[in-house]
Each structure stands twice: as C-alpha cells, then as structure tokens.
Amino acid sequence: MLIPHLLIPTAILAMAPLGSLPAEVPQEKPVADKPTDVHPLGVGDQVPDGDVRDLAGKTVRFLGLVRQKPTVVIFYRGGWCPYCNLQMGQLMKLEPRLLGLGYQILAVSADKPEKMGESMDKHKLNYTLLSDSKLDLARSFGLVYQVDPETVEKMKSFHVNLEAASGEAHNWLPVPAAYVVDTKGRIHFSYYNPDIRVRVDPDKLFAAAENALKN
C-alpha cells in the first residue's frame, strides 16, 4: 500500500573515521516544513539524550541505553507504514550478525507503546522498540517534519490516523534514518532519506557497524 506523500529520490549516507572530527553537543532543532528540509545529525556528532518509553510505557533515558553497548539506532515512522514493516523484517534478519559483533538495535518511532506492542507481536521482533511519541528525541536528531493537513486527510483514507498511532496531536513524523553509535554516543555512520520507499541497505549498515569497531 502506497501512503501518499512526497517521494523524493534523495539520500544522505555518511561514514568516516572520527579521529579528526570535533565533538559537538547538538542543539534542539526546529520542525521542518517538509521531509526534504530536515537537517539531521551526522558522522562525528554526539547523540542527544532524551526520554523515550519502552513497551510497558516505562520512561527510560536514551543515552543510558546507548552507553550499554555499541548501537544501531533506527528511526521509523510507525507500525502502520508498509515500508517501515519491510525494514523491520530486514533488521530481524540482520540482528544475529549485529549481535555477534556486540551490538544492540534500538528502533525508535512516533508510535505510542501500545501500538509498538502490536508491531512486536505481529512481526515477532526481538530487538528493542522505543516510543518517542512526542518526537522530542527525533527532533533533537533533526529528523522531524510537519505533515501537511492535506496529507493527514489522505492518510486517513488509507486508515492511517497519526493522532491515534502516537496519542499526540502534533501530526509530525521523522524522516526514516539509521545510525551507528559507539558507547560514548559518537555517530560513526548516518543515513537518512526523505523518500519513504528507500531505507538503508542492510549489508551497508552491517559493514558500517563492523568498521565502527575499528575506529
């Protein structure tokens, strides 16, 4: 099912050694008017901290989780998105290889915990899903844009209600993105794409994770 939206064939992928890159604490970033206007964090940046919720609705600190293990962070739109569901399946296949390297996967979306639980059960996922329903964390990453009223109504015709999914009235979404982050919170690899049909290639993501352990 194709959810109506801007489908722009633009992707940003970055991977680089971090020795010469300055550590910077990101500032809160504004909500973009459209997906192509976002300005996400990139290689060498420090990931922000923030409150997210687990499947039980318990509030946890994002950076506290990142400090436990090297981490692959995925931002996805929600369990209602067919392209996100395809990516969730790809990550499930990739997970054993990442675990073998000592990584964890944190998948963050605007879905409220109850909706995440439905996705977990439906797809039999093992990795960690986190609710960022207010999109504060995704906003700190520079990924959030405002869904225009016309698109919100079109999505409802496909039985997609953003307010019902998130429990919030903001009608914001994150641009899908993937990051490889070390235990100090430094970004070694970043990928985002305003075209909702295109996600990071699993083999490239694994190679980036493998390479990050060497730097």
JOFEN-V719401 format. One record per residue. N is the residue number from 1. RES is the residue in three letters. PHI is phi in radians with two decimals (999 if undefined). PSI is psi in degrees with one decimal (NA if undefined). Layout:
BEGIN
n: {N;N}
res: {RES;RES}
phi: {PHI;PHI}
psi: {PSI;PSI}
END
This chain:
BEGIN
n: {1;2;3;4;5;6;7;8;9;10;11;12;13;14;15;16;17;18;19;20;21;22;23;24;25;26;27;28;29;30;31;32;33;34;35;36;37;38;39;40;41;42;43;44;45;46;47;48;49;50;51;52;53;54;55;56;57;58;59;60;61;62;63;64;65;66;67;68;69;70;71;72;73;74;75;76;77;78;79;80;81;82;83;84;85;86;87;88;89;90;91;92;93;94;95;96;97;98;99;100;101;102;103;104;105;106;107;108;109;110;111;112;113;114;115;116;117;118;119;120;121;122;123;124;125;126;127;128;129;130;131;132;133;134;135;136;137;138;139;140;141;142;143;144;145;146;147;148;149;150;151;152;153;154;155;156;157;158;159;160;161;162;163;164;165;166;167;168;169;170;171;172;173;174;175;176;177;178;179;180;181;182;183;184;185;186;187;188;189;190;191;192;193;194;195;196;197;198;199;200;201;202;203;204;205;206;207;208;209;210;211;212;213;214;215}
res: {MET;LEU;ILE;PRO;HIS;LEU;LEU;ILE;PRO;THR;ALA;ILE;LEU;ALA;MET;ALA;PRO;LEU;GLY;SER;LEU;PRO;ALA;GLU;VAL;PRO;GLN;GLU;LYS;PRO;VAL;ALA;ASP;LYS;PRO;THR;ASP;VAL;HIS;PRO;LEU;GLY;VAL;GLY;ASP;GLN;VAL;PRO;ASP;GLY;ASP;VAL;ARG;ASP;LEU;ALA;GLY;LYS;THR;VAL;ARG;PHE;LEU;GLY;LEU;VAL;ARG;GLN;LYS;PRO;THR;VAL;VAL;ILE;PHE;TYR;ARG;GLY;GLY;TRP;CYS;PRO;TYR;CYS;ASN;LEU;GLN;MET;GLY;GLN;LEU;MET;LYS;LEU;GLU;PRO;ARG;LEU;LEU;GLY;LEU;GLY;TYR;GLN;ILE;LEU;ALA;VAL;SER;ALA;ASP;LYS;PRO;GLU;LYS;MET;GLY;GLU;SER;MET;ASP;LYS;HIS;LYS;LEU;ASN;TYR;THR;LEU;LEU;SER;ASP;SER;LYS;LEU;ASP;LEU;ALA;ARG;SER;PHE;GLY;LEU;VAL;TYR;GLN;VAL;ASP;PRO;GLU;THR;VAL;GLU;LYS;MET;LYS;SER;PHE;HIS;VAL;ASN;LEU;GLU;ALA;ALA;SER;GLY;GLU;ALA;HIS;ASN;TRP;LEU;PRO;VAL;PRO;ALA;ALA;TYR;VAL;VAL;ASP;THR;LYS;GLY;ARG;ILE;HIS;PHE;SER;TYR;TYR;ASN;PRO;ASP;ILE;ARG;VAL;ARG;VAL;ASP;PRO;ASP;LYS;LEU;PHE;ALA;ALA;ALA;GLU;ASN;ALA;LEU;LYS;ASN}
phi: {999;-1.67;-1.40;-1.00;-3.07;-1.19;-2.07;-1.84;-1.33;-2.21;-2.29;-2.14;-2.25;-2.46;-2.68;-2.81;-1.06;-1.82;-1.02;-1.73;-1.65;-1.30;-1.44;-2.30;-1.56;-1.20;-1.60;-1.06;-1.89;-1.25;-1.35;-1.31;-1.33;-2.68;-0.99;-1.29;-1.74;-1.26;-2.32;-1.28;-1.09;-2.37;-1.00;1.64;-1.30;-1.64;-1.25;-1.38;-1.66;3.04;-1.48;-2.28;-2.12;-1.53;-1.08;-1.47;1.53;-1.33;-1.38;-2.29;-1.56;-1.04;-1.18;-1.09;-1.23;-1.08;-1.25;-1.34;-2.67;-0.95;-2.33;-1.74;-1.83;-2.06;-1.81;-2.28;-1.28;2.87;-1.17;-1.41;-1.56;-1.10;-1.25;-1.14;-1.13;-1.09;-1.14;-1.02;-1.16;-1.11;-1.14;-1.09;-1.25;-1.40;-0.93;-1.01;-1.20;-1.21;-1.07;-1.09;-1.52;1.67;-1.56;-2.12;-1.94;-2.03;-1.88;-1.97;-2.47;-1.43;-1.11;-1.27;-0.93;-1.08;-1.20;-1.09;-1.06;-1.11;-1.14;-1.05;-1.22;-1.11;-1.79;0.92;-1.44;-1.87;-1.40;-1.46;-1.78;-2.23;-1.61;-2.12;-1.09;-1.44;1.04;-1.16;-1.18;-1.05;-1.18;-1.14;-1.37;1.41;-1.86;-1.63;-2.35;-1.51;-1.41;-1.22;-0.96;-1.09;-1.19;-0.99;-1.19;-1.10;-1.11;-1.09;-1.18;-1.73;1.11;-2.01;-2.03;-1.10;-1.15;-1.19;-1.23;-1.68;1.38;-2.16;-1.81;-1.35;0.93;-1.82;-2.47;-1.58;-1.21;-0.96;-2.65;-2.42;-2.37;-1.96;-2.26;-1.52;-1.26;-1.61;1.52;-1.52;-1.49;-1.78;-2.66;-2.46;-2.59;-2.57;-2.64;-1.14;-1.39;-1.14;-1.43;-1.98;-2.12;-1.06;-1.18;-1.00;-1.17;-1.20;-1.13;-1.14;-1.06;-1.14;-1.13;-1.13;-1.17;-1.10;-1.23;-1.58;-1.83}
psi: {128.7;114.5;125.3;133.1;172.9;125.9;90.4;122.1;64.1;124.8;147.7;120.8;133.1;139.8;128.5;155.9;147.8;-2.5;-35.3;3.5;134.4;144.7;129.3;140.7;118.1;145.1;159.3;134.4;147.4;161.4;125.3;157.6;-26.8;164.1;-35.7;-6.1;1.7;155.4;79.1;163.9;155.2;-170.1;132.4;-17.4;158.1;132.0;145.4;162.0;165.8;161.5;131.1;169.4;144.5;-172.9;-29.3;-2.1;4.9;135.9;130.5;156.4;126.9;-47.5;-28.4;-36.9;-42.5;-35.1;-12.2;-37.2;157.5;143.1;137.6;117.4;127.0;126.7;122.8;163.0;-46.5;168.3;-13.3;-12.9;118.4;-33.9;-33.9;-40.0;-37.7;-42.0;-38.8;-39.5;-39.8;-40.8;-35.8;-38.8;-32.4;-24.4;-46.7;-36.5;-39.3;-40.0;-36.1;-26.9;-6.4;13.1;162.1;156.7;127.0;114.3;117.3;132.0;174.1;-4.6;141.7;162.3;-38.9;-40.5;-37.0;-38.6;-37.2;-41.5;-42.1;-45.4;-41.8;-42.5;0.9;52.0;147.0;-25.1;171.6;125.0;136.6;136.6;123.8;56.3;-30.2;-8.8;28.4;-42.6;-48.4;-33.6;-39.2;-28.6;-9.7;27.6;-6.2;139.4;158.9;125.7;125.6;152.9;-38.8;-42.9;-38.1;-44.6;-39.0;-39.3;-36.1;-31.5;-18.8;16.3;34.3;114.2;107.0;-37.5;-39.4;-35.6;-40.2;-24.1;10.1;159.9;12.5;-24.5;45.1;157.0;154.5;144.4;130.1;136.0;159.4;139.8;147.8;123.5;138.9;178.5;-10.3;-0.9;11.9;138.3;124.6;-21.1;139.1;145.9;133.6;157.1;119.2;-18.8;109.4;-14.6;-15.5;124.3;167.9;138.7;127.4;-38.3;-38.2;-36.7;-42.9;-42.7;-39.8;-40.2;-41.4;-44.0;-34.2;-28.9;-17.3;-12.5;NA}
END
